[in-house]
Amino acid sequence: MDAQATIVIKKVKKGGHGGHHGGAWKVAYADFVTAMMAFFLLLWLLNATTEEQKMGISNYFDPTAISRSTRSGSGGVLGGTSITKPGALKTASSPPMISTPQVARPQAEDTESLDPDSDDPENIESKTGSDADEEGTISQEQLEQLLQQQEAEREAAQFAEAEKLIRQAVENSDDEELKEVAESLNIQSAPEGLRIQLIDQEKVALFPLGSSNMDERLRKLLEKVAQIIKKLPNKIKISGHTDARPFAAGSERTNWDLSAERANASRRALEQLGVAKSRIAQVVGMADRDPIEPNDPMAPENRRISIVLLRQRTNAGTEEVPIVDQTPTATETSLPSVRAQGGNNSSVTSTLPRTGG
């Protein structure tokens, strides 16, 4: 019996590396996978939520906001609403629907447990309003001023673009007659709007003396102007101006009649060229009362047609301000280039007939 006993051999492994190749890596890998899942979940939330929801979540974790564990979900991040569509999803693959939260940040609830005279910061906020609520808010008056400023900037940009296009249309024209009167065009910004003036020169008369029959060169110049201004919404004021040359003795017509007739002729030409009749706000004759060259009442520069694109000024954003004639009295430096080409005007006026300007 003793000879047939089972022999058991026990092997002892010493100095092994089992500690380094144990299961610790599995814990680290599990943490990594969890972190990646949280990261992708964050990316999905950023893409799926609206700006209002992001603001609500941000305000919820604001350290200045004090929360109470006894409150209901209505004061929480989503204001008592669910991030998904109410009800169970039909399938596991159905995409969740995002709802818009109604509360931007937690607000203090009116409960009897809060002492009205308490120094609790959130109770004080509920009575006086927080600084965060005051930041970024403007009054109605400030809002109106901001809108008016933006409208003025937009209108100024339109005027600048219109001036540029009108000048380019005249300068790039191949019409020799139009080039002859190119220097008669004067465009400048004024308090009442964009003023476009068509001015007589020493050798170029846009209207015959004493007549309201428009020269063909003036009509071509008006055509280039009308192509641009008919695209703008601004009201238009047209005024005619003459020099101080009187009509012959015994004539019933005066420079008042002549300037008004020339302004009306310009109005009819603009309407025929496509400018809407509803945009004409004023047609006036100024006679010789607003000269460009006050020191030389007979100067040809004083004979002109003025077309003004009036500014769209509003009151409270709705009502239009009454249109007022704001044409300033011109000075000697108003048109230096034209004046330089005029030469000695006194010698010219002495030879012209007394038939009105």
C-alpha contacts under 8 A as a table, 3 or more apart, distances in Angstrom:
res1	aa1	res2	aa2	distance
1	M	4	Q	5.43
1	M	5	A	6.74
2	D	5	A	5.46
13	K	16	G	6.73
16	G	19	G	7.95
17	H	20	H	5.68
17	H	21	H	6.82
18	G	21	H	5.23
18	G	22	G	5.88
19	G	22	G	5.41
21	H	24	A	7.98
22	G	25	W	7.49
23	G	26	K	5.53
23	G	27	V	7.32
24	A	27	V	5.47
24	A	28	A	6.83
25	W	28	A	5.10
25	W	29	Y	6.07
26	K	29	Y	5.03
26	K	30	A	6.04
27	V	30	A	5.10
27	V	31	D	6.31
28	A	31	D	5.12
28	A	32	F	6.25
29	Y	32	F	4.97
29	Y	33	V	6.21
30	A	33	V	5.17
30	A	34	T	6.16
31	D	34	T	5.07
31	D	35	A	6.14
32	F	35	A	5.10
32	F	36	M	6.19
33	V	36	M	5.05
33	V	37	M	6.14
34	T	37	M	5.09
34	T	38	A	6.24
35	A	38	A	5.07
35	A	39	F	6.11
36	M	39	F	4.91
36	M	40	F	6.20
37	M	40	F	5.30
37	M	41	L	6.06
38	A	41	L	4.97
38	A	42	L	6.14
39	F	42	L	5.07
39	F	43	L	6.36
40	F	43	L	4.94
40	F	44	W	6.19
41	L	44	W	5.08
41	L	45	L	6.23
42	L	45	L	5.07
42	L	46	L	6.19
43	L	46	L	5.15
43	L	47	N	6.32
44	W	47	N	5.16
44	W	48	A	5.93
45	L	48	A	5.01
45	L	49	T	5.81
46	L	49	T	5.77
46	L	54	K	7.79
48	A	98	I	6.92
49	T	53	Q	5.91
49	T	54	K	6.61
49	T	98	I	6.58
50	T	53	Q	5.20
50	T	54	K	6.31
50	T	100	T	7.32
51	E	54	K	5.06
51	E	55	M	6.13
52	E	55	M	5.07
52	E	56	G	6.17
52	E	100	T	7.20
52	E	101	P	7.04
52	E	104	A	6.85
53	Q	56	G	4.98
53	Q	57	I	6.21
53	Q	78	L	7.38
53	Q	100	T	6.61
53	Q	101	P	6.06
53	Q	104	A	7.64
54	K	57	I	5.17
54	K	58	S	6.06
55	M	58	S	5.00
55	M	59	N	6.06
55	M	104	A	6.50
55	M	105	R	7.86
56	G	59	N	5.17
56	G	60	Y	6.12
56	G	77	V	5.87
56	G	78	L	7.05
56	G	101	P	7.64
56	G	103	V	6.98
56	G	104	A	4.60
56	G	105	R	5.33
57	I	60	Y	5.03
57	I	61	F	6.56
57	I	77	V	5.48
57	I	78	L	7.70
57	I	105	R	7.92
58	S	61	F	5.46
58	S	62	D	6.34
59	N	62	D	4.89
59	N	65	A	7.57
59	N	104	A	7.30
59	N	105	R	5.31
59	N	106	P	7.57
60	Y	65	A	7.02
60	Y	76	G	7.17
60	Y	77	V	5.71
60	Y	105	R	6.12
60	Y	106	P	6.57
61	F	65	A	7.53
62	D	65	A	5.58
63	P	66	I	7.43
65	A	106	P	7.41
65	A	122	E	7.51
66	I	121	P	7.93
66	I	122	E	6.45
67	S	106	P	7.86
68	R	71	R	5.76
71	R	74	S	7.90
71	R	75	G	7.00
72	S	75	G	6.41
72	S	76	G	7.60
72	S	80	G	7.86
73	G	76	G	5.07
73	G	78	L	7.92
73	G	79	G	6.36
73	G	80	G	4.73
74	S	78	L	7.50
74	S	79	G	4.32
74	S	80	G	3.98
74	S	81	T	7.65
75	G	78	L	7.88
75	G	79	G	5.31
75	G	80	G	6.94
75	G	103	V	7.87
75	G	105	R	7.94
75	G	106	P	5.06
75	G	107	Q	6.42
75	G	108	A	7.91
75	G	109	E	7.92
76	G	79	G	5.13
76	G	80	G	6.66
76	G	105	R	8.00
76	G	106	P	6.16
77	V	80	G	7.90
77	V	103	V	7.95
77	V	105	R	7.24
77	V	106	P	7.30
78	L	81	T	5.34
78	L	82	S	6.82
78	L	83	I	7.33
78	L	101	P	5.23
78	L	102	Q	7.41
78	L	103	V	6.99
79	G	101	P	6.12
79	G	102	Q	6.16
79	G	103	V	5.38
79	G	106	P	7.86
81	T	99	S	7.50
81	T	101	P	6.61
82	S	85	K	6.92
82	S	86	P	6.88
82	S	99	S	6.92
83	I	97	M	7.30
83	I	98	I	5.38
83	I	99	S	5.71
84	T	96	P	5.32
84	T	97	M	4.92
84	T	98	I	5.31
84	T	99	S	6.54
85	K	96	P	6.55
85	K	97	M	4.99
85	K	98	I	6.63
85	K	99	S	6.87
89	L	92	A	6.95
89	L	94	S	6.48
89	L	96	P	7.70
90	K	94	S	6.66
91	T	94	S	5.34
101	P	104	A	7.27
103	V	106	P	7.06
107	Q	126	S	7.06
108	A	122	E	6.28
108	A	123	N	6.60
108	A	125	E	7.68
108	A	126	S	5.56
110	D	114	L	7.54
111	T	114	L	5.86
112	E	115	D	7.34
114	L	118	S	7.43
114	L	123	N	7.33
115	D	118	S	5.03
115	D	123	N	7.99
116	P	123	N	7.27
118	S	123	N	6.93
118	S	124	I	7.74
119	D	123	N	7.15
119	D	124	I	6.70
120	D	123	N	5.24
120	D	124	I	6.31
121	P	124	I	5.13
121	P	125	E	6.17
122	E	125	E	4.87
122	E	126	S	6.18
123	N	126	S	5.11
123	N	127	K	6.58
124	I	127	K	5.25
124	I	128	T	6.09
124	I	129	G	7.59
125	E	128	T	5.31
125	E	129	G	4.70
125	E	130	S	5.13
126	S	129	G	5.66
126	S	130	S	7.69
129	G	133	D	6.69
129	G	134	E	7.75
130	S	133	D	5.38
130	S	134	E	6.82
131	D	134	E	5.12
131	D	135	E	6.33
132	A	135	E	5.29
133	D	136	G	7.81
133	D	137	T	7.74
134	E	137	T	5.84
138	I	142	Q	6.07
138	I	143	L	6.53
139	S	142	Q	5.20
139	S	143	L	6.23
140	Q	143	L	5.02
140	Q	144	E	6.21
141	E	144	E	5.13
141	E	145	Q	6.23
142	Q	145	Q	5.04
142	Q	146	L	6.11
143	L	146	L	5.06
143	L	147	L	6.20
144	E	147	L	5.11
144	E	148	Q	6.09
144	E	316	A	6.44
144	E	317	G	6.92
145	Q	148	Q	5.07
145	Q	149	Q	6.07
146	L	149	Q	5.08
146	L	150	Q	6.23
147	L	150	Q	5.11
147	L	151	E	6.13
147	L	317	G	7.90
148	Q	151	E	4.99
148	Q	152	A	6.09
148	Q	314	T	7.77
148	Q	317	G	7.33
149	Q	152	A	5.07
149	Q	153	E	6.23
150	Q	153	E	5.15
150	Q	154	R	6.17
151	E	154	R	5.09
151	E	155	E	6.09
152	A	155	E	5.07
152	A	156	A	6.07
153	E	156	A	5.09
153	E	157	A	6.26
154	R	157	A	5.19
154	R	158	Q	6.36
155	E	158	Q	4.98
155	E	159	F	6.23
155	E	311	R	7.60
156	A	159	F	5.09
156	A	160	A	6.22
157	A	160	A	5.14
157	A	161	E	6.20
158	Q	161	E	5.12
158	Q	162	A	6.07
159	F	162	A	5.01
159	F	163	E	6.16
159	F	194	L	6.41
160	A	163	E	5.22
160	A	164	K	6.27
161	E	164	K	5.09
161	E	165	L	6.20
162	A	165	L	5.18
162	A	166	I	6.15
162	A	228	I	6.31
162	A	229	I	7.11
163	E	166	I	5.28
163	E	167	R	6.27
163	E	187	I	6.76
164	K	167	R	5.38
164	K	168	Q	6.20
165	L	168	Q	5.06
165	L	169	A	6.05
165	L	228	I	7.06
166	I	169	A	5.13
166	I	170	V	6.41
166	I	224	K	6.51
166	I	225	V	5.94
166	I	228	I	6.55
167	R	170	V	5.31
167	R	171	E	6.05
168	Q	171	E	5.10
168	Q	172	N	5.77
169	A	172	N	5.50
169	A	173	S	6.22
169	A	224	K	6.33
170	V	173	S	5.41
170	V	178	L	7.14
170	V	179	K	7.25
170	V	182	A	6.52
170	V	221	L	7.53
170	V	224	K	6.73
171	E	179	K	7.30
171	E	182	A	7.31
173	S	178	L	7.38
173	S	179	K	7.44
174	D	179	K	7.82
175	D	178	L	5.31
175	D	179	K	6.42
176	E	179	K	5.06
176	E	180	E	6.38
177	E	180	E	5.14
177	E	181	V	6.94
177	E	217	R	5.86
178	L	181	V	5.46
178	L	182	A	6.18
178	L	217	R	5.90
178	L	220	K	6.43
178	L	221	L	6.42
179	K	182	A	4.93
179	K	183	E	7.97
180	E	183	E	7.43
180	E	204	V	7.81
181	V	184	S	5.17
181	V	185	L	7.33
181	V	204	V	6.96
181	V	217	R	6.81
181	V	218	L	7.53
181	V	221	L	7.55
182	A	185	L	5.76
182	A	221	L	7.85
183	E	186	N	7.53
183	E	338	V	7.50
184	S	197	Q	7.78
184	S	198	L	5.39
184	S	199	I	4.79
184	S	200	D	6.28
184	S	201	Q	6.69
184	S	338	V	7.89
185	L	196	I	7.24
185	L	197	Q	5.94
185	L	198	L	5.00
185	L	199	I	6.55
186	N	196	I	5.90
186	N	197	Q	5.06
186	N	198	L	6.49
186	N	199	I	7.50
187	I	194	L	7.30
187	I	195	R	5.77
187	I	196	I	4.56
187	I	197	Q	6.25
188	Q	194	L	6.14
188	Q	195	R	5.49
188	Q	196	I	6.75
189	S	193	G	6.15
189	S	194	L	4.72
189	S	195	R	6.01
190	A	193	G	5.15
190	A	194	L	5.86
190	A	195	R	6.35
190	A	327	T	7.94
191	P	326	Q	6.99
192	E	308	V	7.75
192	E	309	L	7.94
192	E	310	L	5.63
192	E	311	R	6.02
192	E	325	D	7.77
192	E	326	Q	5.94
192	E	327	T	7.54
193	G	308	V	6.24
193	G	309	L	5.36
193	G	310	L	4.53
193	G	311	R	4.90
194	L	308	V	5.48
194	L	309	L	5.06
194	L	310	L	6.78
194	L	311	R	7.88
195	R	306	S	6.73
195	R	307	I	5.81
195	R	308	V	4.33
195	R	309	L	6.47
196	I	306	S	5.84
196	I	307	I	5.02
196	I	308	V	6.03
197	Q	304	R	6.67
197	Q	305	I	5.69
197	Q	306	S	4.45
197	Q	307	I	6.16
198	L	218	L	7.96
198	L	304	R	5.48
198	L	305	I	5.20
198	L	306	S	6.50
199	I	206	L	7.47
199	I	300	P	7.91
199	I	301	E	5.79
199	I	302	N	7.48
199	I	303	R	6.22
199	I	304	R	4.34
199	I	305	I	6.63
200	D	204	V	5.92
200	D	205	A	5.08
200	D	206	L	5.85
200	D	300	P	5.49
200	D	301	E	5.37
200	D	302	N	7.53
200	D	303	R	5.67
200	D	304	R	5.96
201	Q	204	V	4.89
201	Q	205	A	6.31
201	Q	300	P	5.71
201	Q	301	E	6.08
201	Q	338	V	7.21
201	Q	342	G	6.91
202	E	205	A	7.55
202	E	300	P	6.11
202	E	341	Q	7.48
202	E	342	G	5.48
202	E	343	G	7.91
205	A	208	P	6.24
205	A	209	L	7.94
205	A	215	D	7.72
206	L	214	M	6.56
206	L	215	D	5.35
206	L	217	R	7.12
206	L	218	L	5.51
207	F	211	S	6.37
207	F	212	S	6.19
207	F	213	N	6.19
207	F	214	M	5.29
207	F	215	D	5.62
208	P	211	S	5.33
208	P	212	S	7.27
208	P	213	N	7.01
208	P	214	M	7.72
208	P	215	D	7.48
209	L	355	T	6.66
209	L	356	G	6.50
209	L	357	G	5.57
210	G	247	F	7.58
210	G	258	L	6.91
210	G	355	T	5.29
210	G	356	G	4.83
210	G	357	G	5.55
211	S	258	L	7.01
212	S	258	L	6.68
212	S	261	E	5.91
212	S	262	R	4.93
212	S	265	A	6.94
213	N	262	R	7.78
213	N	265	A	7.73
214	M	218	L	6.54
214	M	219	R	6.86
214	M	262	R	7.88
214	M	265	A	7.32
215	D	218	L	5.31
215	D	219	R	6.58
216	E	219	R	5.06
216	E	220	K	6.41
217	R	220	K	5.18
217	R	221	L	6.30
218	L	221	L	4.98
218	L	222	L	6.10
219	R	222	L	5.01
219	R	223	E	6.16
219	R	269	A	7.29
220	K	223	E	5.00
220	K	224	K	6.66
221	L	224	K	5.38
221	L	225	V	6.51
222	L	225	V	4.97
222	L	226	A	5.97
222	L	269	A	7.58
222	L	270	L	7.00
223	E	226	A	5.09
223	E	227	Q	6.26
223	E	270	L	7.51
223	E	273	L	6.38
224	K	227	Q	5.33
224	K	228	I	7.08
225	V	228	I	5.68
225	V	229	I	6.34
226	A	229	I	5.24
226	A	230	K	5.67
226	A	270	L	6.17
226	A	273	L	6.31
226	A	274	G	7.06
226	A	275	V	6.60
227	Q	230	K	6.01
227	Q	231	K	7.44
227	Q	273	L	7.70
227	Q	274	G	7.81
228	I	231	K	5.80
228	I	232	L	7.52
229	I	232	L	5.38
229	I	275	V	7.61
229	I	309	L	7.99
230	K	233	P	7.63
230	K	274	G	6.60
230	K	275	V	4.92
230	K	276	A	7.27
233	P	279	R	7.67
234	N	279	R	6.99
234	N	309	L	5.74
234	N	310	L	5.85
234	N	311	R	6.63
234	N	312	Q	6.48
235	K	279	R	4.68
235	K	280	I	5.94
235	K	281	A	5.80
235	K	309	L	5.97
235	K	310	L	5.47
235	K	311	R	7.75
235	K	312	Q	7.87
236	I	279	R	5.86
236	I	280	I	4.89
236	I	281	A	5.45
236	I	282	Q	6.88
236	I	307	I	6.82
236	I	308	V	5.60
236	I	309	L	4.90
236	I	310	L	5.91
237	K	280	I	6.32
237	K	281	A	5.54
237	K	282	Q	4.57
237	K	283	V	6.01
237	K	306	S	7.96
237	K	307	I	5.81
237	K	308	V	5.12
237	K	309	L	6.77
237	K	310	L	7.10
238	I	263	A	6.00
238	I	266	S	7.70
238	I	267	R	7.07
238	I	280	I	7.93
238	I	282	Q	6.07
238	I	283	V	4.82
238	I	284	V	6.41
238	I	305	I	7.23
238	I	306	S	5.68
238	I	307	I	4.68
238	I	308	V	6.49
239	S	259	S	7.63
239	S	260	A	7.39
239	S	263	A	5.36
239	S	282	Q	7.86
239	S	283	V	5.72
239	S	284	V	4.74
239	S	285	G	5.55
239	S	286	M	6.62
239	S	305	I	5.96
239	S	306	S	5.18
239	S	307	I	6.70
240	G	259	S	4.49
240	G	260	A	5.89
240	G	261	E	7.83
240	G	262	R	5.82
240	G	263	A	4.65
240	G	284	V	6.51
240	G	285	G	4.89
240	G	286	M	5.87
240	G	287	A	7.02
240	G	303	R	7.95
240	G	304	R	6.29
240	G	305	I	4.81
240	G	306	S	6.42
241	H	259	S	5.29
241	H	285	G	6.54
241	H	286	M	5.28
241	H	287	A	5.06
241	H	288	D	6.01
241	H	289	R	7.91
241	H	290	D	7.28
241	H	291	P	7.72
241	H	302	N	6.64
241	H	303	R	5.29
241	H	304	R	5.24
241	H	305	I	6.23
241	H	306	S	7.88
242	T	255	N	6.56
242	T	258	L	7.71
242	T	259	S	6.06
242	T	286	M	7.55
242	T	287	A	5.09
242	T	288	D	5.00
242	T	291	P	7.98
242	T	302	N	5.86
242	T	303	R	4.28
242	T	304	R	6.67
242	T	356	G	7.95
242	T	357	G	4.93
243	D	287	A	7.27
243	D	288	D	5.07
243	D	291	P	7.20
243	D	297	P	5.82
243	D	298	M	5.22
243	D	299	A	6.68
243	D	300	P	6.97
243	D	302	N	5.16
243	D	303	R	5.48
243	D	356	G	7.70
243	D	357	G	4.94
244	A	255	N	7.88
244	A	287	A	7.92
244	A	288	D	5.35
244	A	297	P	5.33
244	A	298	M	5.54
244	A	356	G	7.45
244	A	357	G	6.54
245	R	297	P	7.96
245	R	298	M	6.24
245	R	354	R	6.21
245	R	355	T	7.07
245	R	356	G	4.81
245	R	357	G	5.23
246	P	254	T	7.03
246	P	255	N	6.94
246	P	354	R	5.92
246	P	355	T	6.21
246	P	356	G	4.45
246	P	357	G	7.00
247	F	251	S	6.38
247	F	253	R	7.03
247	F	254	T	6.29
247	F	255	N	7.57
247	F	354	R	5.52
247	F	355	T	4.23
247	F	356	G	4.30
248	A	251	S	5.78
248	A	354	R	5.54
248	A	355	T	5.51
248	A	356	G	7.55
251	S	254	T	7.71
253	R	256	W	7.94
253	R	257	D	6.13
253	R	258	L	7.42
254	T	257	D	5.36
254	T	258	L	6.41
254	T	356	G	7.17
255	N	258	L	4.82
255	N	259	S	5.89
255	N	287	A	4.92
255	N	288	D	7.08
255	N	356	G	6.19
255	N	357	G	6.71
256	W	259	S	5.41
256	W	260	A	6.23
256	W	285	G	5.89
256	W	286	M	6.50
256	W	287	A	4.66
257	D	260	A	5.27
257	D	261	E	6.08
257	D	285	G	7.23
257	D	287	A	7.79
258	L	261	E	5.12
258	L	262	R	6.21
258	L	285	G	7.64
258	L	287	A	7.33
258	L	356	G	7.90
258	L	357	G	7.79
259	S	262	R	5.18
259	S	263	A	6.21
259	S	284	V	7.79
259	S	285	G	4.55
259	S	286	M	6.20
259	S	287	A	5.26
260	A	263	A	5.09
260	A	264	N	6.15
260	A	283	V	7.43
260	A	284	V	5.68
260	A	285	G	3.84
260	A	286	M	7.33
260	A	287	A	7.80
261	E	264	N	5.07
261	E	265	A	6.10
261	E	285	G	7.54
262	R	265	A	4.98
262	R	266	S	6.25
262	R	285	G	7.97
262	R	305	I	7.62
263	A	266	S	5.12
263	A	267	R	6.26
263	A	283	V	6.20
263	A	284	V	6.56
263	A	285	G	6.56
263	A	305	I	6.68
264	N	267	R	4.89
264	N	268	R	6.25
264	N	283	V	6.57
265	A	268	R	5.22
265	A	269	A	6.27
266	S	269	A	5.06
266	S	270	L	6.21
266	S	305	I	7.78
267	R	270	L	5.21
267	R	271	E	6.27
267	R	280	I	7.91
267	R	283	V	7.55
268	R	271	E	5.18
268	R	272	Q	6.17
269	A	272	Q	5.10
269	A	273	L	6.23
270	L	273	L	4.97
270	L	274	G	6.53
270	L	275	V	5.59
271	E	274	G	5.30
271	E	275	V	4.71
271	E	276	A	6.15
271	E	277	K	6.24
272	Q	275	V	7.24
275	V	279	R	7.47
276	A	279	R	5.62
276	A	280	I	7.52
277	K	280	I	5.68
278	S	281	A	7.67
280	I	283	V	7.60
286	M	289	R	5.89
286	M	290	D	6.76
287	A	290	D	7.64
288	D	291	P	6.05
288	D	297	P	7.69
288	D	302	N	7.43
290	D	302	N	7.91
290	D	329	T	6.06
290	D	330	A	7.15
291	P	294	P	5.36
291	P	297	P	6.84
291	P	302	N	5.01
291	P	329	T	7.40
291	P	330	A	6.57
292	I	301	E	6.45
292	I	302	N	5.28
292	I	329	T	7.64
292	I	330	A	4.94
292	I	331	T	6.24
292	I	332	E	6.84
292	I	334	S	6.95
292	I	335	L	7.85
293	E	296	D	5.38
293	E	297	P	6.37
293	E	299	A	6.63
293	E	301	E	7.03
293	E	302	N	6.37
293	E	330	A	7.31
293	E	331	T	6.72
293	E	332	E	5.71
294	P	297	P	5.69
294	P	330	A	7.77
294	P	331	T	7.25
294	P	332	E	7.37
295	N	332	E	7.91
296	D	299	A	5.46
296	D	345	N	7.64
296	D	346	S	7.77
297	P	302	N	7.19
298	M	302	N	7.32
298	M	345	N	7.48
298	M	346	S	7.72
298	M	349	T	6.22
299	A	302	N	5.77
299	A	303	R	7.82
299	A	345	N	5.91
299	A	346	S	7.96
299	A	349	T	7.63
300	P	303	R	5.54
300	P	342	G	7.89
300	P	345	N	7.99
301	E	304	R	6.85
301	E	338	V	7.44
301	E	339	R	7.56
303	R	357	G	6.82
312	Q	320	E	7.40
313	R	320	E	6.11
313	R	321	V	6.02
314	T	317	G	5.19
314	T	318	T	5.96
314	T	319	E	5.44
314	T	320	E	4.67
314	T	321	V	5.80
315	N	318	T	5.96
315	N	319	E	5.07
315	N	320	E	6.14
315	N	321	V	6.49
316	A	319	E	6.80
330	A	334	S	6.13
331	T	334	S	5.43
332	E	335	L	7.29
332	E	336	P	7.57
333	T	336	P	5.39
335	L	338	V	5.53
335	L	339	R	6.17
336	P	339	R	5.07
336	P	340	A	6.02
337	S	340	A	5.24
337	S	341	Q	6.69
338	V	341	Q	5.35
338	V	342	G	6.44
339	R	342	G	5.09
339	R	343	G	7.56
340	A	343	G	6.65
342	G	345	N	6.51
344	N	347	S	6.03
344	N	348	V	7.09
345	N	348	V	5.18
345	N	349	T	6.30
346	S	349	T	5.45
346	S	350	S	6.60
347	S	350	S	5.60
347	S	351	T	7.20
348	V	351	T	5.66
348	V	352	L	6.79
349	T	352	L	5.27
